[in-house]
Amino acid sequence: VAVAVVVAAVLVAVIAMAAGGVFGKRSGGSGATSTVVSVRPPHASPGDKGVFSADNVNDSAPVLTVIDDFQCPICHTYETVFGPVFESLAKKGEIRLEYRTRYFLDINLKNDSSVRAARAAAIADTFGKYQEYHDTVFSNQPGQEGVGYTDDQLRNSFPQAAGITGDDLAKFQSSYDKGEMNAFVDAVDKNASADGYNSTPTFLSNDKQIKFTNSAPTEDYVMQIVKAA
């Protein structure tokens, strides 16, 4: 019981600080130059701004956008606490869930894990598994920031955990090796930078910035924030 209380207190502190902009902000990032995109995920949002979850079932529902970075530890915290609620609401048709994945942490951490993970997630959408792949990456985020992800994880174990197997796995790996989603991922990152979204995690409701501070969110709580924007 004591341990549970301590964990809850830590979550409250982390979420409150992140909501206030204490965590998640990183220097660097891509410029706002144009990127020619030849291959897009099936659920790419208009203007190459991100990827919609295939869980969405209501095209007229308000759009809840998550701007994240696969190496961001606070994104992992929010994904653990809020992710299941967001996905449930998308499946019920209460929201449309969109992800705009950035990779500026690669600059600070001196690796390329964020961009490689973002490319792999975009490829997973080709097989209708963006949401599953996105969740798999975050659930396997290393405890030590900067350790990153290996190519074997991103092109082999993660897609299989997301449900991409057999011939589809071979196609996924071929696309990953060819870099077919590289230009799209670059466009998403540059568009987010141009729009001024240089902190992760950032949340939007129909392109208006919102904040979540409840450490034990319910669907009603999330919908109140979304509708109030």
N, C-alpha and C positions, 0 to 999 in steps of 0.2 A: 504494500500500500504506500509506504514511504517513497519507494522508487517511482511509483506511478505519479505521485504528487510532484516530485522533482522534475520528471519528464514533462509533465503538463506545464509547469512553471517555466521551464526552458522554452517550450514551444510558444508560450504567450509572449515571452521577452523577444524571441527571434522574430516572430510575426509582427509585433508592434514596431520593432526597430526597422525591419525591412519596409514596412508600410510608410515609415517616416523618411525613407531614403537613406538610412544609415548603412544598409548593406546593399550589395548588388551593383553599385555604380562602378564602372571601370573606365580607365582611360583608353585612348586609341579607338580603333574601329575603322570600318571601310569608309571611303569617300562616297559622294553622291553621284559619281559618274554613271553613265548609262551602261547597261549590260545587254548584249544580244543573247536572247534565250531561244534555243531551238527545240529543246525537250522540256516538257512540263509534267508535273504529276497530274493525274486525272482530277484531283480535287484542289488544284491550285486556285487561290482566290484571285479575283480580278486585279490586274495590274501587277501580277507577280509579287503580291505583298505577303503571301503565306500559303498555308495549306489548311483546308477544312478537314475536320475529322469525319471519317465515314460513318460515325455514329449518328450524325445529324439526320433527322427525319422530317424536319419542318423548315422549309425554305423561307417562311415568313417570320420565323422567330427572331428575337434580337440576337445580335452577334456578340459573343463574349470572346475577346481576343487575349491570348496569352503570349507575351513576348518573353522568350527565355533563351538560355544558353546551356547546352548540355553539360558544361563543366561548372556551372554556377551552383554552389552548395545551398544557397538560399532558395534557388529555384527547386532544388531537390526537396527542401523542407515544405515549400508550398505545394509541390506536386504530391507529396505524401499526404498532406492534410486536406487539400482542396481538390486534387485531381479526381478522386472517385466521385465527388459530388458533381463536379462539372460534367463528367462523362455520363452520369446517371441522368442529369437534366437534358443533355443532348439526345440521349436515347428516348426520353419521354417527349421530345419536341418542344421543350420549354426554352431552349437556347440553341443557337448554332455556334459550335466551338471551332475557333480558328487558332492556329499556331503560327507565329512569326518568329522563326529561330535565328538568333544572331550568333556570331562566333568571335566577338572581339576579345574574349578571354584568352584566345590563343596568343595574342600579343603579350599580355601580362605573364602568362604561364610558360611562354616560349615553347609551345608545341602546336600541333595542328589537330588536336583531338576534337575540338568543338566543330570545326568545319567538316571534318570527315564524318562525324556522327550526323550532322545536319544533312549531308549528301546522302548518306545511307538511309536516313528516315524518309527523305523525299523519294528515293527509289522504292522503299517499302510501300508507298502509296500506290505504286503501279499494280500491286497485288492486293490492294484494299486493306493494307495492314499498317497504315501510318500510325494510328493511335496505339496499336499494340507494340510497334517498334519504339515509338516515343517513350512509352511507359517502361519498356524493357531497359532502354538506355539509362533512364533515371534510376530505376531500381538497382542497377549495377554500377552506379556512380562510385568511384573509389572514395574511401574515407579520407584520404589525404589529397588535398587540392593540388592539381598539377600532375598527378600520376597519369591521368588520361586513359584512353581506350586503345587497345591494340587492333590492328587490322583483322586479326583472327576473330576477335569478338564482334567487330562491326560487320564483317562479311560472312561469318559462319555461325557462331553460337547465338548472337542476338537475333538474326533473322529467323533461325529455327525456333527460338523461344517465342518469337512473335507469330509463329504459325506458317512461316514460309519454308516449304520443304520440297523435296523431289526436283522436278524440272524447273519449278519456280525458283528454287534456291539457286540452281545453276544460272538461270537468267538474271537473278538478283546480283550474283557475284560477277557476272560478265558486265553488267551495267556499272557496278561499283568500280571495277578495274578500268573501264573505259572512261569513267568520269562523266557519264551522260547527264547527271543532274548538277554538275558543278556550276554552270552558268546560272541556272535557276536559283540555287542557294546563294550565289553572289548577289543576284538581283534582290532577293528578299532582304539580305543584310543591308544592302545599300539603300533600299527604299525605307527601311526602318530608321537608318541613320539620318536620311534626308528629312524624315518626319519628326526627328528629334527624340526618338525613343532609344536613349543611350544608357539605360539602366535595366538590369534584369533582377527579379522578374518585374514586368510591368503589365497591368491589366487594363483592358479597354472594353467599354460597352458601347457598341455602335460608334467606335472611334473616339469616344470620350473617356479620358483616364479615370479609373476608379481604384479604390483601395479596399482590401479585405483585411480585417484585424481580428476576427473571431478565431480562436484556436481550436474550436470544436464546431465547425460550420454545419448548418443544416441546409437543405435545399431552399427552404423559405428565406433564410438569411441571405443566401447568394442571390436569389431572385429579387429581393428587396433592393440590394445594391445595384443590380443590373438595371432594374426598371427605374430607379431614381436618377440615373445618369441623363 
